Amino acid sequence: MQRERLVTADPRDIAEYVDRDIAEYVDRGMDQLEEKLIKHVDRRFDELADLLRGAFPGGDMVKHRLEHERKLEAEADLKSLRRSLIEKGAFGLIAALLAMNWEAIKMAVREFFK
């Protein structure tokens, strides 16, 4: 019945039907895309939330921060220990060389002041 009306109808009426059909088609497509987009965003959000939850063992952010602070402090202590060993090691090496060559140093000084 509608087809018959379209055939005999005014071209402006046909354009109105076509416009309405196109609008409905586009609306359906947009609705489908919107649903897909919402599902995609929800899935990605859940993945990100899981990733963030995994960064905090037991979900405790404070313990996570404290663990980082403890590691940084341990690294600073180790760096200080290394520096101290190098300084004291260099002094010890020089002192050992002086002690081993003390007699030679004394003789050289005596010869110098003779």
C-alpha positions as CSV (number, residue, x, y, z in Angstrom):
1,M,0.0,0.0,0.0
2,Q,2.8,2.4,0.9
3,R,4.6,1.6,-2.4
4,E,1.6,2.5,-4.4
5,R,1.3,5.7,-2.5
6,L,5.0,6.4,-3.2
7,V,4.6,5.8,-6.9
8,T,1.6,8.1,-7.2
9,A,2.8,10.6,-4.6
10,D,4.3,13.9,-5.0
11,P,8.2,13.8,-5.3
12,R,8.4,15.9,-2.1
13,D,6.6,13.2,-0.2
14,I,9.0,10.6,-1.6
15,A,12.0,12.7,-0.5
16,E,10.5,12.9,3.0
17,Y,10.2,9.1,3.2
18,V,13.8,8.7,1.9
19,D,15.1,11.3,4.4
20,R,13.2,9.5,7.2
21,D,14.6,6.1,6.2
22,I,18.2,7.5,6.0
23,A,17.8,9.2,9.4
24,E,16.5,5.9,11.0
25,Y,19.4,4.0,9.3
26,V,22.0,6.4,10.6
27,D,20.4,6.5,14.1
28,R,20.5,2.7,14.3
29,G,24.1,2.7,13.2
30,M,25.1,5.4,15.7
31,D,23.3,3.5,18.5
32,Q,25.3,0.3,17.6
33,L,28.5,2.3,17.5
34,E,27.7,3.9,20.8
35,E,27.1,0.5,22.4
36,K,30.4,-0.8,21.0
37,L,32.3,2.2,22.2
38,I,30.8,2.0,25.7
39,K,31.7,-1.7,25.9
40,H,35.2,-0.9,24.6
41,V,35.8,1.9,27.1
42,D,34.4,-0.2,30.0
43,R,36.7,-3.1,29.1
44,R,39.8,-0.8,28.8
45,F,38.8,0.9,32.1
46,D,38.6,-2.5,33.9
47,E,42.0,-3.5,32.4
48,L,43.5,-0.3,33.7
49,A,41.9,-0.7,37.1
50,D,43.2,-4.2,37.4
51,L,46.7,-3.0,36.4
52,L,46.6,-0.3,39.1
53,R,45.3,-2.7,41.7
54,G,48.1,-5.1,40.9
55,A,50.6,-2.3,41.7
56,F,49.4,-2.2,45.3
57,P,49.8,-5.5,47.0
58,G,46.7,-6.0,49.2
59,G,45.4,-2.8,47.8
60,D,47.4,-0.8,50.3
61,M,48.8,2.4,48.7
62,V,50.5,3.5,51.9
63,K,52.5,0.2,52.2
64,H,53.4,0.6,48.6
65,R,54.8,4.1,49.2
66,L,56.6,3.0,52.3
67,E,58.2,0.1,50.4
68,H,59.6,2.5,47.8
69,E,60.9,4.8,50.6
70,R,62.6,1.9,52.3
71,K,64.2,0.8,49.0
72,L,65.4,4.4,48.4
73,E,66.8,4.6,51.9
74,A,68.6,1.2,51.5
75,E,70.2,2.4,48.2
76,A,71.4,5.6,49.9
77,D,72.9,3.6,52.7
78,L,74.7,1.3,50.3
79,K,76.0,4.3,48.3
80,S,77.3,5.8,51.6
81,L,78.9,2.5,52.6
82,R,80.7,2.2,49.2
83,R,82.0,5.8,49.4
84,S,83.2,5.2,53.0
85,L,85.0,2.0,52.0
86,I,86.7,3.7,49.1
87,E,87.9,6.6,51.2
88,K,89.0,4.5,54.1
89,G,90.5,1.9,51.7
90,A,92.6,4.5,49.9
91,F,93.8,5.9,53.3
92,G,94.5,2.3,54.5
93,L,96.5,1.5,51.3
94,I,98.6,4.6,51.7
95,A,99.2,3.9,55.4
96,A,100.2,0.3,54.5
97,L,102.6,1.5,51.9
98,L,104.1,3.9,54.3
99,A,104.4,1.3,57.0
100,M,106.0,-1.2,54.6
101,N,108.5,1.3,53.4
102,W,109.1,3.1,56.7
103,E,112.7,2.1,56.9
104,A,113.4,3.3,53.3
105,I,111.6,6.6,54.0
106,K,113.7,7.1,57.2
107,M,116.9,6.4,55.3
108,A,115.9,8.8,52.5
109,V,115.1,11.6,55.0
110,R,118.5,11.1,56.8
111,E,120.3,11.2,53.5
112,F,118.5,14.3,52.5
113,F,119.4,16.2,55.8
114,K,123.0,15.0,55.9
